Amino acid sequence: MVTVLMASALVSVTLAVAFLILGTGVLRSRALTIWGLAHGCWGLGLLFLLTRGVLPDLAAVLIPNGLLVLGQGLAWCGAKVHKGTRAPFPMVFAILAGFLVVFSWYILGDPNISARIVLVRLVIALFALATSVSLWPRPGEDNRSGRTLAALSFLPHTLLMLITAFMGLLYWDPKAPFMAHPVIVISVALGVIAHLCWGLGVLVMVFQRMVEERESANTVFKALVEQTLVGIYELRDGIVTYANPEMRRMFGYEDVDFTGLSTLALLIAPEDRDRVARMFEAREQGLTDMARYSFTGLRRTGERFQVEVQGTVVRRAAGVTVVMGVALDVTDRVAAERALIAAKETLEERVARRTREMEEHSRERVEVDRRLRAFAMAIEQNGHMIVFTDARGRVEYANFRFLDHWNVTAPAILGRDIVALTPGGQAPEIAMAIRDRHPWAGDIPLGPQGRQGWIHATLTPIRDVEGARGYFVIIQTDISDRKKAERDLTQAKDMAEMACRAKSELLANLSHDLRTPLEAIVGFSDGMRDHLFGPLGHECYDAYVRDISGSARQLLALTKDFLDVAAMADGCLTHQCEEDVILSDLVDSALRLVADRVRQAGLILRVDLGAAQDRLIHVDARRIKQVVLNLLSNAVKFTPTGGSVSLTACIRPDGALVLSVSDTGVGMSKEEISIALSRFGPVGGSFPLPREGMGLGLSLAQHLAQVHDAVMDVRSEPGMGTTVSFTLPPDRVLGVDQGTGERGGAKVDPSETEAEGCELDPESRLSM
């Protein structure tokens, strides 16, 4: 029994070594390596069976049986790897662990050895059967016969394990020694044969696969040689013994046998035969190691072409030299090389000529560079804002003046659309000009109506070297000062024209207003001189005297108004004597002068001075009364019958005094208000009511208010009446008068006012 175990172990170890050598060295197959490990485990298991009586009983039983099970499980893993699937190593080790646990329980708990024999044989038979099934070839697989044989080679081992398991179950003799038991002897003896069967089956499969692969490689090599675009040949002592189709085509022998021809006699041009023979002899004698030759080939038709060959001596036997190599038709390459050499020479000549030209033009280039630098400095230091853009209007350059004016940096605007950087409403025009490649020029306002300034911009297309308009230059100039000067000049011109028209109208009105009272004076005085109604003393002459007196006063008022306007134009109309005046006294004096005109016009007069009536104001009483009279006279004049005129006063929280005159008259538009406030600016034909005077009252009132540091505000709408407010500053408004009997402030004497009335007819003096 020991001899049988040793022989079986030796067979397993031998197979293991063979498989490992093939798997890790010769064939480098992972499946063969795993099978080698499987045979090794089987051999070690058989050797450990000989340790009974040496090792403890548990170890002497578990180790060999575990190695046998592991070996058969690895055989299954090798079959899986050989088929290209994943090896079931986890399952094998799990089954092995379960087997060891159950087997240990049988060893320690049940003395019946037949159960252990059955368990071992069944597990091994299971792995052997799984191996056979895994190796069984599928339809269409390569090496089908070899794989079938290998799969069948595992079946004897499977049957042996099942038979011995059955024998151990039915015919186990507990009294017979273990090593001499028939079941053990049969399983070990037949196991050697079964092991040899599946080992030899695997080897036959492997070697059959190697033969098939070699034949396939030879077929592929022959196909490559026959179909390659390189000529391949074999020579024996200079005679062609093999030539592939490309070699025959190259030399013009496609349709005839190429073998048997002498290379030197028929395939090489006469002028190169001696040179090629010498080179080959020198290489044969070891004088040179050059194996590549170039020569002029000779086709069957006599045509010459350039050939490059590379040959290798493969063997020398009985004085016969065998050379194998490849040949290439390099006619095109040689022609290309010659053309390249010619092109190189031509290029060198051109480079030399170009170098001379560049040396000749070096001075001109230096001058051009100097001019370009000067041009760049002129643009960068220019007083105008200069921007260059590409064909789509994107900024490529902006000089310092542009960056400084718009307070931006170059990186922030480079690449941006110039239209997006253009303020005002001209952006669409600039965008259209860029799109149509047309020049553009215009003034761009900054802010509403150019309140923040003006920019004059020009956009000019730049033509490139081909003549296409591919770039734009934008030049911007700050013209805010020029626009302001133009605006001031326009305003001055308008004011001059308005003043000229006003003076013309004034002269026309003055001639009419002077002619009417003068005609009355002349007519009435002539009537009195000529005693039209008899001697003087007739009652009609009293009316003539009153008319003459009124006309004279009217002429005097017109003359004084005209003188006041002249003084105002010269800047000489100022207040003369300032004093403290009670507001109510000043207003009462003005109201007495205008009361008759209010009654004659059929108007309602409302007066409400409120808390301001006892206030003292520090003013020129004569000038302020003139302001109030002018405002009241205008209100009466332009209010139709049945309307009303209001005079109100109030003290603002800041201490200023506001005196307002309102009417329900025809009113004025904004344009008419500005005309009425201008010098010599009567608001003419827009009023349906008759009027008299030269149209100087409102402008005189505004000027007299200004000399008192006061503010006059006019609010009016056509058909809605007019309100004129006169506001004295707080420093001219004093405290309330505390006197009794007589007022503490300067009093406006009615007789003095009437005296003024004798000199200045209220109806004429207060006219606008």
TADADA-V611684 format. One record per residue. N is the residue number from 1. SS is DSSP state (hx for helix, st for strand, lp for the rest). PSI is psi in whole degrees, 0 to 359 (none if undefined). Layout:
n->N ss->SS psi->PSI
n->N ss->SS psi->PSI
This chain:
n->1 ss->lp psi->322
n->2 ss->hx psi->320
n->3 ss->hx psi->318
n->4 ss->hx psi->315
n->5 ss->hx psi->318
n->6 ss->hx psi->317
n->7 ss->hx psi->316
n->8 ss->hx psi->318
n->9 ss->hx psi->321
n->10 ss->hx psi->318
n->11 ss->hx psi->315
n->12 ss->hx psi->317
n->13 ss->hx psi->322
n->14 ss->hx psi->313
n->15 ss->hx psi->321
n->16 ss->hx psi->315
n->17 ss->hx psi->317
n->18 ss->hx psi->315
n->19 ss->hx psi->320
n->20 ss->hx psi->321
n->21 ss->hx psi->315
n->22 ss->hx psi->320
n->23 ss->hx psi->322
n->24 ss->hx psi->342
n->25 ss->hx psi->292
n->26 ss->hx psi->303
n->27 ss->lp psi->339
n->28 ss->lp psi->55
n->29 ss->lp psi->127
n->30 ss->hx psi->326
n->31 ss->hx psi->316
n->32 ss->hx psi->324
n->33 ss->hx psi->316
n->34 ss->hx psi->319
n->35 ss->hx psi->324
n->36 ss->hx psi->318
n->37 ss->hx psi->325
n->38 ss->hx psi->313
n->39 ss->hx psi->324
n->40 ss->hx psi->316
n->41 ss->hx psi->320
n->42 ss->hx psi->316
n->43 ss->hx psi->317
n->44 ss->hx psi->322
n->45 ss->hx psi->319
n->46 ss->hx psi->321
n->47 ss->hx psi->323
n->48 ss->hx psi->341
n->49 ss->hx psi->335
n->50 ss->lp psi->356
n->51 ss->lp psi->5
n->52 ss->st psi->133
n->53 ss->lp psi->343
n->54 ss->lp psi->306
n->55 ss->st psi->163
n->56 ss->lp psi->155
n->57 ss->hx psi->317
n->58 ss->hx psi->312
n->59 ss->hx psi->320
n->60 ss->hx psi->339
n->61 ss->hx psi->315
n->62 ss->hx psi->315
n->63 ss->hx psi->305
n->64 ss->hx psi->317
n->65 ss->hx psi->323
n->66 ss->hx psi->321
n->67 ss->hx psi->322
n->68 ss->hx psi->316
n->69 ss->hx psi->316
n->70 ss->hx psi->318
n->71 ss->hx psi->316
n->72 ss->hx psi->327
n->73 ss->hx psi->321
n->74 ss->hx psi->327
n->75 ss->hx psi->320
n->76 ss->hx psi->318
n->77 ss->hx psi->319
n->78 ss->hx psi->322
n->79 ss->hx psi->319
n->80 ss->hx psi->316
n->81 ss->hx psi->320
n->82 ss->hx psi->326
n->83 ss->lp psi->359
n->84 ss->lp psi->17
n->85 ss->lp psi->175
n->86 ss->lp psi->133
n->87 ss->lp psi->134
n->88 ss->lp psi->54
n->89 ss->hx psi->316
n->90 ss->hx psi->319
n->91 ss->hx psi->319
n->92 ss->hx psi->313
n->93 ss->hx psi->330
n->94 ss->hx psi->316
n->95 ss->hx psi->320
n->96 ss->hx psi->317
n->97 ss->hx psi->317
n->98 ss->hx psi->320
n->99 ss->hx psi->315
n->100 ss->hx psi->323
n->101 ss->hx psi->311
n->102 ss->hx psi->319
n->103 ss->hx psi->320
n->104 ss->hx psi->322
n->105 ss->hx psi->320
n->106 ss->hx psi->321
n->107 ss->hx psi->317
n->108 ss->hx psi->330
n->109 ss->hx psi->337
n->110 ss->lp psi->118
n->111 ss->lp psi->356
n->112 ss->lp psi->108
n->113 ss->hx psi->339
n->114 ss->hx psi->324
n->115 ss->hx psi->321
n->116 ss->hx psi->319
n->117 ss->hx psi->315
n->118 ss->hx psi->316
n->119 ss->hx psi->313
n->120 ss->hx psi->313
n->121 ss->hx psi->323
n->122 ss->hx psi->319
n->123 ss->hx psi->317
n->124 ss->hx psi->318
n->125 ss->hx psi->322
n->126 ss->hx psi->313
n->127 ss->hx psi->320
n->128 ss->hx psi->318
n->129 ss->hx psi->319
n->130 ss->hx psi->324
n->131 ss->hx psi->315
n->132 ss->hx psi->317
n->133 ss->hx psi->319
n->134 ss->hx psi->326
n->135 ss->hx psi->344
n->136 ss->lp psi->126
n->137 ss->lp psi->148
n->138 ss->lp psi->159
n->139 ss->lp psi->133
n->140 ss->lp psi->356
n->141 ss->lp psi->154
n->142 ss->lp psi->157
n->143 ss->lp psi->47
n->144 ss->hx psi->317
n->145 ss->hx psi->319
n->146 ss->hx psi->319
n->147 ss->hx psi->325
n->148 ss->hx psi->315
n->149 ss->hx psi->317
n->150 ss->hx psi->319
n->151 ss->hx psi->319
n->152 ss->hx psi->333
n->153 ss->hx psi->341
n->154 ss->lp psi->346
n->155 ss->hx psi->321
n->156 ss->hx psi->320
n->157 ss->hx psi->321
n->158 ss->hx psi->314
n->159 ss->hx psi->320
n->160 ss->hx psi->316
n->161 ss->hx psi->321
n->162 ss->hx psi->319
n->163 ss->hx psi->313
n->164 ss->hx psi->328
n->165 ss->hx psi->319
n->166 ss->hx psi->319
n->167 ss->hx psi->317
n->168 ss->hx psi->332
n->169 ss->hx psi->326
n->170 ss->hx psi->326
n->171 ss->lp psi->21
n->172 ss->lp psi->128
n->173 ss->lp psi->108
n->174 ss->lp psi->339
n->175 ss->lp psi->339
n->176 ss->lp psi->145
n->177 ss->lp psi->149
n->178 ss->lp psi->314
n->179 ss->lp psi->340
n->180 ss->lp psi->7
n->181 ss->lp psi->137
n->182 ss->hx psi->322
n->183 ss->hx psi->317
n->184 ss->hx psi->314
n->185 ss->hx psi->315
n->186 ss->hx psi->316
n->187 ss->hx psi->322
n->188 ss->hx psi->315
n->189 ss->hx psi->309
n->190 ss->hx psi->335
n->191 ss->hx psi->325
n->192 ss->hx psi->316
n->193 ss->hx psi->315
n->194 ss->hx psi->320
n->195 ss->hx psi->316
n->196 ss->hx psi->326
n->197 ss->hx psi->308
n->198 ss->hx psi->337
n->199 ss->hx psi->314
n->200 ss->hx psi->325
n->201 ss->hx psi->317
n->202 ss->hx psi->317
n->203 ss->hx psi->318
n->204 ss->hx psi->319
n->205 ss->hx psi->318
n->206 ss->hx psi->312
n->207 ss->hx psi->326
n->208 ss->hx psi->320
n->209 ss->hx psi->321
n->210 ss->hx psi->318
n->211 ss->hx psi->317
n->212 ss->hx psi->319
n->213 ss->hx psi->322
n->214 ss->hx psi->317
n->215 ss->hx psi->320
n->216 ss->hx psi->320
n->217 ss->hx psi->319
n->218 ss->hx psi->319
n->219 ss->hx psi->316
n->220 ss->hx psi->317
n->221 ss->hx psi->317
n->222 ss->hx psi->321
n->223 ss->hx psi->320
n->224 ss->hx psi->317
n->225 ss->hx psi->318
n->226 ss->hx psi->329
n->227 ss->hx psi->357
n->228 ss->lp psi->155
n->229 ss->lp psi->10
n->230 ss->lp psi->137
n->231 ss->st psi->130
n->232 ss->st psi->136
n->233 ss->st psi->167
n->234 ss->st psi->132
n->235 ss->st psi->143
n->236 ss->st psi->109
n->237 ss->lp psi->43
n->238 ss->lp psi->4
n->239 ss->st psi->135
n->240 ss->st psi->122
n->241 ss->st psi->343
n->242 ss->st psi->142
n->243 ss->st psi->129
n->244 ss->lp psi->170
n->245 ss->hx psi->321
n->246 ss->hx psi->324
n->247 ss->hx psi->318
n->248 ss->hx psi->319
n->249 ss->hx psi->322
n->250 ss->hx psi->320
n->251 ss->hx psi->6
n->252 ss->lp psi->27
n->253 ss->lp psi->44
n->254 ss->lp psi->322
n->255 ss->lp psi->5
n->256 ss->lp psi->165
n->257 ss->lp psi->133
n->258 ss->lp psi->340
n->259 ss->lp psi->152
n->260 ss->lp psi->356
n->261 ss->lp psi->148
n->262 ss->st psi->127
n->263 ss->hx psi->318
n->264 ss->hx psi->328
n->265 ss->hx psi->325
n->266 ss->hx psi->335
n->267 ss->hx psi->346
n->268 ss->st psi->137
n->269 ss->lp psi->147
n->270 ss->hx psi->323
n->271 ss->hx psi->344
n->272 ss->hx psi->359
n->273 ss->hx psi->313
n->274 ss->hx psi->318
n->275 ss->hx psi->317
n->276 ss->hx psi->320
n->277 ss->hx psi->319
n->278 ss->hx psi->319
n->279 ss->hx psi->320
n->280 ss->hx psi->319
n->281 ss->hx psi->319
n->282 ss->hx psi->322
n->283 ss->hx psi->323
n->284 ss->hx psi->325
n->285 ss->lp psi->0
n->286 ss->lp psi->12
n->287 ss->lp psi->340
n->288 ss->lp psi->153
n->289 ss->lp psi->14
n->290 ss->lp psi->124
n->291 ss->lp psi->1
n->292 ss->st psi->131
n->293 ss->st psi->148
n->294 ss->st psi->134
n->295 ss->st psi->175
n->296 ss->st psi->117
n->297 ss->st psi->163
n->298 ss->st psi->114
n->299 ss->lp psi->169
n->300 ss->lp psi->327
n->301 ss->lp psi->358
n->302 ss->lp psi->356
n->303 ss->lp psi->139
n->304 ss->st psi->145
n->305 ss->st psi->164
n->306 ss->st psi->131
n->307 ss->st psi->143
n->308 ss->st psi->124
n->309 ss->st psi->154
n->310 ss->st psi->119
n->311 ss->st psi->156
n->312 ss->st psi->132
n->313 ss->st psi->117
n->314 ss->st psi->329
n->315 ss->st psi->155
n->316 ss->st psi->121
n->317 ss->st psi->128
n->318 ss->lp psi->40
n->319 ss->lp psi->8
n->320 ss->st psi->127
n->321 ss->st psi->122
n->322 ss->st psi->126
n->323 ss->st psi->133
n->324 ss->st psi->143
n->325 ss->st psi->187
n->326 ss->st psi->155
n->327 ss->st psi->142
n->328 ss->st psi->139
n->329 ss->st psi->107
n->330 ss->lp psi->25
n->331 ss->hx psi->313
n->332 ss->hx psi->321
n->333 ss->hx psi->318
n->334 ss->hx psi->318
n->335 ss->hx psi->320
n->336 ss->hx psi->321
n->337 ss->hx psi->318
n->338 ss->hx psi->318
n->339 ss->hx psi->323
n->340 ss->hx psi->320
n->341 ss->hx psi->318
n->342 ss->hx psi->318
n->343 ss->hx psi->322
n->344 ss->hx psi->316
n->345 ss->hx psi->318
n->346 ss->hx psi->319
n->347 ss->hx psi->319
n->348 ss->hx psi->321
n->349 ss->hx psi->318
n->350 ss->hx psi->320
n->351 ss->hx psi->319
n->352 ss->hx psi->317
n->353 ss->hx psi->318
n->354 ss->hx psi->323
n->355 ss->hx psi->318
n->356 ss->hx psi->319
n->357 ss->hx psi->320
n->358 ss->hx psi->322
n->359 ss->hx psi->323
n->360 ss->hx psi->328
n->361 ss->lp psi->7
n->362 ss->hx psi->320
n->363 ss->hx psi->320
n->364 ss->hx psi->322
n->365 ss->hx psi->321
n->366 ss->hx psi->318
n->367 ss->hx psi->319
n->368 ss->hx psi->316
n->369 ss->hx psi->320
n->370 ss->hx psi->318
n->371 ss->hx psi->322
n->372 ss->hx psi->318
n->373 ss->hx psi->319
n->374 ss->hx psi->321
n->375 ss->hx psi->317
n->376 ss->hx psi->318
n->377 ss->hx psi->322
n->378 ss->hx psi->320
n->379 ss->hx psi->315
n->380 ss->hx psi->324
n->381 ss->lp psi->9
n->382 ss->lp psi->147
n->383 ss->lp psi->346
n->384 ss->lp psi->159
n->385 ss->st psi->120
n->386 ss->st psi->133
n->387 ss->st psi->136
n->388 ss->st psi->137
n->389 ss->st psi->167
n->390 ss->lp psi->191
n->391 ss->lp psi->337
n->392 ss->lp psi->8
n->393 ss->lp psi->16
n->394 ss->st psi->135
n->395 ss->st psi->128
n->396 ss->st psi->337
n->397 ss->st psi->143
n->398 ss->st psi->132
n->399 ss->lp psi->175
n->400 ss->hx psi->323
n->401 ss->hx psi->320
n->402 ss->hx psi->313
n->403 ss->hx psi->320
n->404 ss->hx psi->321
n->405 ss->hx psi->317
n->406 ss->hx psi->1
n->407 ss->lp psi->53
n->408 ss->lp psi->170
n->409 ss->lp psi->157
n->410 ss->hx psi->314
n->411 ss->hx psi->334
n->412 ss->hx psi->338
n->413 ss->hx psi->344
n->414 ss->lp psi->130
n->415 ss->lp psi->351
n->416 ss->lp psi->157
n->417 ss->st psi->129
n->418 ss->lp psi->334
n->419 ss->lp psi->321
n->420 ss->lp psi->339
n->421 ss->lp psi->2
n->422 ss->lp psi->119
n->423 ss->lp psi->171
n->424 ss->lp psi->184
n->425 ss->lp psi->7
n->426 ss->lp psi->359
n->427 ss->hx psi->315
n->428 ss->hx psi->323
n->429 ss->hx psi->318
n->430 ss->hx psi->319
n->431 ss->hx psi->319
n->432 ss->hx psi->321
n->433 ss->hx psi->319
n->434 ss->hx psi->320
n->435 ss->hx psi->319
n->436 ss->hx psi->359
n->437 ss->lp psi->41
n->438 ss->lp psi->150
n->439 ss->lp psi->159
n->440 ss->st psi->145
n->441 ss->st psi->145
n->442 ss->st psi->170
n->443 ss->st psi->134
n->444 ss->st psi->119
n->445 ss->st psi->145
n->446 ss->st psi->113
n->447 ss->lp psi->173
n->448 ss->hx psi->124
n->449 ss->hx psi->29
n->450 ss->hx psi->28
n->451 ss->lp psi->333
n->452 ss->lp psi->2
n->453 ss->st psi->178
n->454 ss->st psi->146
n->455 ss->st psi->129
n->456 ss->st psi->124
n->457 ss->st psi->142
n->458 ss->st psi->135
n->459 ss->st psi->122
n->460 ss->st psi->125
n->461 ss->st psi->143
n->462 ss->st psi->129
n->463 ss->st psi->138
n->464 ss->lp psi->189
n->465 ss->lp psi->334
n->466 ss->lp psi->357
n->467 ss->lp psi->356
n->468 ss->lp psi->148
n->469 ss->st psi->96
n->470 ss->st psi->351
n->471 ss->st psi->168
n->472 ss->st psi->145
n->473 ss->st psi->129
n->474 ss->st psi->125
n->475 ss->st psi->123
n->476 ss->st psi->139
n->477 ss->st psi->134
n->478 ss->st psi->111
n->479 ss->lp psi->28
n->480 ss->hx psi->316
n->481 ss->hx psi->319
n->482 ss->hx psi->318
n->483 ss->hx psi->320
n->484 ss->hx psi->319
n->485 ss->hx psi->319
n->486 ss->hx psi->319
n->487 ss->hx psi->316
n->488 ss->hx psi->320
n->489 ss->hx psi->319
n->490 ss->hx psi->316
n->491 ss->hx psi->318
n->492 ss->hx psi->320
n->493 ss->hx psi->316
n->494 ss->hx psi->317
n->495 ss->hx psi->320
n->496 ss->hx psi->316
n->497 ss->hx psi->319
n->498 ss->hx psi->317
n->499 ss->hx psi->322
n->500 ss->hx psi->315
n->501 ss->hx psi->320
n->502 ss->hx psi->319
n->503 ss->hx psi->323
n->504 ss->hx psi->315
n->505 ss->hx psi->321
n->506 ss->hx psi->315
n->507 ss->hx psi->321
n->508 ss->hx psi->313
n->509 ss->hx psi->320
n->510 ss->hx psi->318
n->511 ss->hx psi->321
n->512 ss->hx psi->314
n->513 ss->hx psi->329
n->514 ss->hx psi->322
n->515 ss->hx psi->322
n->516 ss->hx psi->305
n->517 ss->hx psi->328
n->518 ss->hx psi->320
n->519 ss->hx psi->322
n->520 ss->hx psi->315
n->521 ss->hx psi->313
n->522 ss->hx psi->317
n->523 ss->hx psi->311
n->524 ss->hx psi->321
n->525 ss->hx psi->322
n->526 ss->hx psi->322
n->527 ss->hx psi->318
n->528 ss->hx psi->324
n->529 ss->hx psi->321
n->530 ss->lp psi->5
n->531 ss->lp psi->55
n->532 ss->lp psi->322
n->533 ss->lp psi->21
n->534 ss->lp psi->195
n->535 ss->lp psi->157
n->536 ss->lp psi->147
n->537 ss->lp psi->346
n->538 ss->lp psi->146
n->539 ss->hx psi->336
n->540 ss->hx psi->331
n->541 ss->hx psi->334
n->542 ss->hx psi->318
n->543 ss->hx psi->321
n->544 ss->hx psi->319
n->545 ss->hx psi->319
n->546 ss->hx psi->319
n->547 ss->hx psi->319
n->548 ss->hx psi->318
n->549 ss->hx psi->316
n->550 ss->hx psi->318
n->551 ss->hx psi->323
n->552 ss->hx psi->318
n->553 ss->hx psi->322
n->554 ss->hx psi->317
n->555 ss->hx psi->320
n->556 ss->hx psi->318
n->557 ss->hx psi->317
n->558 ss->hx psi->319
n->559 ss->hx psi->317
n->560 ss->hx psi->318
n->561 ss->hx psi->316
n->562 ss->hx psi->320
n->563 ss->hx psi->322
n->564 ss->hx psi->319
n->565 ss->hx psi->319
n->566 ss->hx psi->319
n->567 ss->hx psi->322
n->568 ss->hx psi->320
n->569 ss->hx psi->326
n->570 ss->hx psi->357
n->571 ss->lp psi->20
n->572 ss->lp psi->356
n->573 ss->lp psi->97
n->574 ss->lp psi->172
n->575 ss->lp psi->147
n->576 ss->lp psi->317
n->577 ss->lp psi->108
n->578 ss->lp psi->142
n->579 ss->st psi->171
n->580 ss->st psi->121
n->581 ss->st psi->140
n->582 ss->st psi->131
n->583 ss->hx psi->319
n->584 ss->hx psi->322
n->585 ss->hx psi->317
n->586 ss->hx psi->319
n->587 ss->hx psi->318
n->588 ss->hx psi->319
n->589 ss->hx psi->319
n->590 ss->hx psi->323
n->591 ss->hx psi->322
n->592 ss->hx psi->325
n->593 ss->hx psi->333
n->594 ss->hx psi->356
n->595 ss->hx psi->317
n->596 ss->hx psi->319
n->597 ss->hx psi->325
n->598 ss->hx psi->317
n->599 ss->hx psi->317
n->600 ss->hx psi->325
n->601 ss->hx psi->352
n->602 ss->lp psi->42
n->603 ss->lp psi->162
n->604 ss->st psi->125
n->605 ss->st psi->123
n->606 ss->st psi->132
n->607 ss->st psi->128
n->608 ss->st psi->99
n->609 ss->lp psi->344
n->610 ss->hx psi->220
n->611 ss->hx psi->353
n->612 ss->hx psi->357
n->613 ss->lp psi->331
n->614 ss->lp psi->11
n->615 ss->st psi->143
n->616 ss->st psi->134
n->617 ss->st psi->142
n->618 ss->st psi->98
n->619 ss->st psi->175
n->620 ss->lp psi->105
n->621 ss->hx psi->320
n->622 ss->hx psi->318
n->623 ss->hx psi->321
n->624 ss->hx psi->321
n->625 ss->hx psi->323
n->626 ss->hx psi->322
n->627 ss->hx psi->312
n->628 ss->hx psi->318
n->629 ss->hx psi->316
n->630 ss->hx psi->317
n->631 ss->hx psi->316
n->632 ss->hx psi->318
n->633 ss->hx psi->317
n->634 ss->hx psi->317
n->635 ss->hx psi->317
n->636 ss->hx psi->318
n->637 ss->hx psi->319
n->638 ss->lp psi->20
n->639 ss->lp psi->123
n->640 ss->lp psi->164
n->641 ss->lp psi->139
n->642 ss->lp psi->351
n->643 ss->lp psi->189
n->644 ss->st psi->153
n->645 ss->st psi->132
n->646 ss->st psi->139
n->647 ss->st psi->118
n->648 ss->st psi->159
n->649 ss->st psi->149
n->650 ss->st psi->159
n->651 ss->st psi->122
n->652 ss->lp psi->162
n->653 ss->lp psi->332
n->654 ss->lp psi->0
n->655 ss->lp psi->358
n->656 ss->lp psi->151
n->657 ss->st psi->126
n->658 ss->st psi->118
n->659 ss->st psi->120
n->660 ss->st psi->140
n->661 ss->st psi->119
n->662 ss->st psi->150
n->663 ss->st psi->170
n->664 ss->lp psi->36
n->665 ss->lp psi->204
n->666 ss->lp psi->335
n->667 ss->lp psi->176
n->668 ss->lp psi->155
n->669 ss->lp psi->175
n->670 ss->hx psi->321
n->671 ss->hx psi->321
n->672 ss->hx psi->327
n->673 ss->hx psi->315
n->674 ss->hx psi->325
n->675 ss->hx psi->318
n->676 ss->hx psi->329
n->677 ss->hx psi->349
n->678 ss->lp psi->162
n->679 ss->lp psi->138
n->680 ss->lp psi->37
n->681 ss->lp psi->68
n->682 ss->lp psi->142
n->683 ss->lp psi->103
n->684 ss->lp psi->253
n->685 ss->lp psi->358
n->686 ss->lp psi->350
n->687 ss->lp psi->131
n->688 ss->lp psi->345
n->689 ss->lp psi->149
n->690 ss->lp psi->150
n->691 ss->lp psi->166
n->692 ss->lp psi->160
n->693 ss->lp psi->177
n->694 ss->lp psi->0
n->695 ss->lp psi->38
n->696 ss->lp psi->352
n->697 ss->hx psi->311
n->698 ss->hx psi->321
n->699 ss->hx psi->323
n->700 ss->hx psi->319
n->701 ss->hx psi->319
n->702 ss->hx psi->318
n->703 ss->hx psi->318
n->704 ss->hx psi->328
n->705 ss->hx psi->321
n->706 ss->hx psi->323
n->707 ss->hx psi->344
n->708 ss->lp psi->16
n->709 ss->lp psi->23
n->710 ss->lp psi->167
n->711 ss->st psi->131
n->712 ss->st psi->129
n->713 ss->st psi->131
n->714 ss->st psi->124
n->715 ss->st psi->126
n->716 ss->st psi->153
n->717 ss->lp psi->145
n->718 ss->lp psi->128
n->719 ss->lp psi->356
n->720 ss->lp psi->6
n->721 ss->lp psi->180
n->722 ss->st psi->143
n->723 ss->st psi->122
n->724 ss->st psi->122
n->725 ss->st psi->135
n->726 ss->st psi->116
n->727 ss->st psi->116
n->728 ss->st psi->141
n->729 ss->lp psi->159
n->730 ss->hx psi->331
n->731 ss->hx psi->348
n->732 ss->hx psi->359
n->733 ss->st psi->117
n->734 ss->st psi->191
n->735 ss->st psi->182
n->736 ss->st psi->141
n->737 ss->lp psi->126
n->738 ss->lp psi->2
n->739 ss->lp psi->155
n->740 ss->lp psi->153
n->741 ss->lp psi->273
n->742 ss->lp psi->147
n->743 ss->lp psi->151
n->744 ss->lp psi->340
n->745 ss->lp psi->175
n->746 ss->st psi->135
n->747 ss->lp psi->140
n->748 ss->lp psi->110
n->749 ss->lp psi->128
n->750 ss->hx psi->322
n->751 ss->hx psi->324
n->752 ss->hx psi->323
n->753 ss->hx psi->319
n->754 ss->hx psi->326
n->755 ss->hx psi->318
n->756 ss->hx psi->323
n->757 ss->hx psi->328
n->758 ss->hx psi->327
n->759 ss->hx psi->333
n->760 ss->lp psi->106
n->761 ss->lp psi->123
n->762 ss->hx psi->322
n->763 ss->hx psi->331
n->764 ss->hx psi->323
n->765 ss->hx psi->328
n->766 ss->lp psi->5
n->767 ss->lp psi->152
n->768 ss->lp psi->none
